[in-house]
Amino acid sequence: MYRRHKNNLEVFLIHPGGPFWLKKDIGAWSIPKGEYTGDERAIDAAAREFREETGLKPVGPFVALGEVKQSGGKIVSGWAFEGDLDPKDLVSNTFSMEWPPRSGRQQEFPEVDRGAWYSVGAARERINQGQMPFLDRLVAYVAST
């Protein structure tokens, strides 16, 4: 999601929840994303994942930003849309995992623990480096409109 705020382009990024990401910041932020099956169109999965991770139903038009391959080999397809969300209104789904490790106890964690608006420059510092091409493509798109 992006917005034009005071004549500047800003992007909305999310920070993954759970104990492994708690103290990570630079390079840990991401676009809302998730996996999908062959029964679901990629754009439909992107909209569903955005809603599950933020609580906001995205409304198009959607701009295709292509695909990128992250360092772990995962292929991520990206879309952008213009919108707005107050980060304090973010509502994320949760997941369960054994925590602490080997304790036998299951704990619930939010899939996303926070979201924030960033200028493109600040987003470049925080976003997962494998997703950097999405920022470049979004900047080019907004400059052309």
PLY file of the C-alpha trace (Angstrom):
ply
format ascii 1.0
element vertex 145
property float x
property float y
property float z
element edge 144
property int vertex1
property int vertex2
end_header
0.00 0.00 0.00
1.26 3.46 -0.79
0.10 7.01 -0.29
1.07 10.46 -1.35
1.60 12.35 1.90
2.57 16.02 1.83
3.80 15.57 -1.77
6.02 12.63 -0.77
5.56 8.97 -1.61
5.19 6.74 1.46
4.85 2.95 1.66
3.23 0.86 4.36
5.46 -1.92 5.67
4.82 -4.57 8.28
7.09 -6.09 10.91
6.76 -9.85 11.45
5.53 -10.97 14.84
6.83 -13.74 17.04
9.88 -14.14 19.22
12.43 -14.57 16.42
11.73 -11.09 15.02
11.24 -9.22 18.29
14.59 -7.37 18.31
15.14 -7.20 14.54
14.48 -3.97 12.65
16.76 -3.14 9.71
16.06 -5.61 6.91
13.20 -7.25 8.80
10.25 -5.23 7.47
8.18 -6.48 4.58
5.23 -5.94 2.33
2.21 -7.92 3.58
2.48 -11.32 1.88
1.74 -14.99 2.19
1.45 -18.30 0.41
-1.32 -19.47 -1.85
-2.40 -22.63 -3.59
-3.00 -23.24 -7.27
-6.73 -22.89 -6.62
-6.35 -19.19 -5.81
-5.26 -16.40 -8.13
-2.11 -14.64 -6.91
-3.83 -11.23 -6.73
-6.70 -12.73 -4.68
-4.17 -14.29 -2.29
-2.33 -10.97 -2.00
-5.56 -9.16 -1.09
-6.51 -11.90 1.40
-3.08 -11.85 3.05
-3.10 -8.06 3.26
-6.46 -8.17 5.04
-5.34 -10.99 7.38
-2.13 -9.19 8.31
-3.47 -5.65 8.67
-7.24 -5.83 9.12
-7.78 -3.57 6.09
-9.50 -4.85 2.95
-7.44 -3.52 0.04
-9.33 -1.74 -2.72
-7.91 -1.42 -6.23
-7.04 -0.52 -8.77
-4.04 -2.77 -8.21
-0.70 -2.17 -9.91
1.26 -5.33 -10.76
4.86 -5.01 -9.56
6.05 -8.34 -10.95
7.98 -11.02 -9.13
11.18 -11.14 -7.09
13.18 -14.07 -5.78
14.18 -13.67 -2.14
17.49 -15.01 -0.79
15.82 -18.15 0.58
14.53 -18.97 -2.90
10.91 -17.93 -2.30
9.27 -16.25 -5.29
7.13 -13.28 -4.24
4.61 -11.58 -6.53
3.78 -8.00 -5.64
0.96 -5.54 -6.25
0.47 -2.01 -5.04
-2.60 0.06 -4.37
-3.13 3.55 -3.05
-4.70 3.63 0.39
-4.36 4.67 3.98
-4.30 2.95 7.36
-3.49 4.33 10.78
-0.79 1.94 12.05
-2.36 1.84 15.50
-5.50 0.36 13.89
-3.58 -2.64 12.51
-5.15 -5.99 13.42
-3.28 -9.18 12.54
-4.16 -12.83 12.57
-2.12 -15.08 14.89
-0.11 -18.29 14.72
0.87 -20.91 17.29
4.33 -22.25 17.93
6.20 -24.06 20.66
7.77 -21.39 22.84
10.20 -21.45 24.52
11.87 -24.09 22.32
11.59 -27.68 23.60
9.22 -26.54 26.38
6.23 -28.46 25.06
4.11 -25.30 25.46
2.27 -23.70 22.57
1.95 -19.93 22.51
0.02 -17.60 20.21
1.78 -14.72 18.48
0.53 -12.10 16.02
1.71 -12.77 12.48
2.43 -9.03 12.27
3.32 -7.11 15.42
3.26 -3.62 13.91
3.06 -1.62 10.71
4.36 1.80 9.77
4.46 4.34 6.97
7.94 5.05 5.60
9.35 7.38 3.01
10.92 5.45 0.17
14.39 6.22 1.56
13.53 4.93 5.03
11.75 1.90 3.53
14.94 1.02 1.62
16.77 0.78 4.96
14.17 -1.44 6.64
12.68 -3.69 3.96
13.83 -7.25 3.33
16.48 -6.70 0.65
14.89 -9.30 -1.61
11.82 -7.06 -1.88
13.76 -3.92 -2.86
12.78 -4.24 -6.55
9.15 -3.72 -5.55
10.06 -0.28 -4.17
11.94 0.62 -7.35
9.02 -0.48 -9.53
6.51 1.42 -7.39
8.58 4.61 -7.55
8.78 4.28 -11.35
5.03 3.70 -11.58
4.12 6.69 -9.39
6.55 8.93 -11.31
4.85 7.94 -14.57
1.31 8.79 -13.37
0 1
1 2
2 3
3 4
4 5
5 6
6 7
7 8
8 9
9 10
10 11
11 12
12 13
13 14
14 15
15 16
16 17
17 18
18 19
19 20
20 21
21 22
22 23
23 24
24 25
25 26
26 27
27 28
28 29
29 30
30 31
31 32
32 33
33 34
34 35
35 36
36 37
37 38
38 39
39 40
40 41
41 42
42 43
43 44
44 45
45 46
46 47
47 48
48 49
49 50
50 51
51 52
52 53
53 54
54 55
55 56
56 57
57 58
58 59
59 60
60 61
61 62
62 63
63 64
64 65
65 66
66 67
67 68
68 69
69 70
70 71
71 72
72 73
73 74
74 75
75 76
76 77
77 78
78 79
79 80
80 81
81 82
82 83
83 84
84 85
85 86
86 87
87 88
88 89
89 90
90 91
91 92
92 93
93 94
94 95
95 96
96 97
97 98
98 99
99 100
100 101
101 102
102 103
103 104
104 105
105 106
106 107
107 108
108 109
109 110
110 111
111 112
112 113
113 114
114 115
115 116
116 117
117 118
118 119
119 120
120 121
121 122
122 123
123 124
124 125
125 126
126 127
127 128
128 129
129 130
130 131
131 132
132 133
133 134
134 135
135 136
136 137
137 138
138 139
139 140
140 141
141 142
142 143
143 144
